[in-house]
């Protein structure tokens, strides 16, 4: 078997993430980031749908997830453009990334068939978890972008968390795994899981990624009101 055929077989057998980003600098940066975060995936990046459609890779790769960047705002992403994207990858979940979007625009894109929306203001480690969630079969939309009239209700729920639960929330927002949280807070992993179930019920969210996104603003406001602007609980970051 030739080297070319071996390479094509390797690419076809591995999971693949397709990035569509027209800005070369950002495209290269995103490629490097995702390549490190997904060692078991092949990462391919193109500047446009046309480039992907005309590429040799399209004949050998079947993406597990498509990440489509709409820097100007998804309000400019017309239905026909999304339908073209779906036609190229009909069975692949699509995640749209944008600098800004209203709740109505996000709802429209999800209505078109997107399985996720990620704002560029989201921390990278949370974005990675959101993509994994979509690849596993979920639909991801940040709670903060869709609360609308329910925002006050959710923030009121956050105010009912116990001090211990707030420490767990802070750890989750910083990307710590359950084992790390248990070590830092001197509790068992089972206790951490119980706290997370109670937190999700109180905040009316479905997973730890939504906990982190929804409560990030609340934690930031807490930091602003504390002397020196530091929480003092989790100053270190989780190891990667």
MOLINPE-V334273 format. One record per helix or strand. SS is the DSSP state (H for helix, E for strand). FROM is the first residue (numbers start at 1). TO is the last residue. If there is no record, write none. Layout:
ss=SS from=FROM to=TO
ss=SS from=FROM to=TO
//
This chain:
ss=H from=3 to=13
ss=E from=15 to=20
ss=H from=24 to=37
ss=E from=41 to=46
ss=H from=49 to=54
ss=H from=57 to=60
ss=E from=65 to=70
ss=H from=74 to=76
ss=H from=79 to=88
ss=E from=93 to=98
ss=H from=103 to=112
ss=E from=116 to=119
ss=H from=124 to=135
ss=E from=140 to=141
ss=H from=143 to=146
ss=H from=148 to=159
ss=H from=163 to=173
ss=H from=178 to=185
ss=H from=189 to=203
ss=H from=208 to=224
ss=H from=227 to=229
//
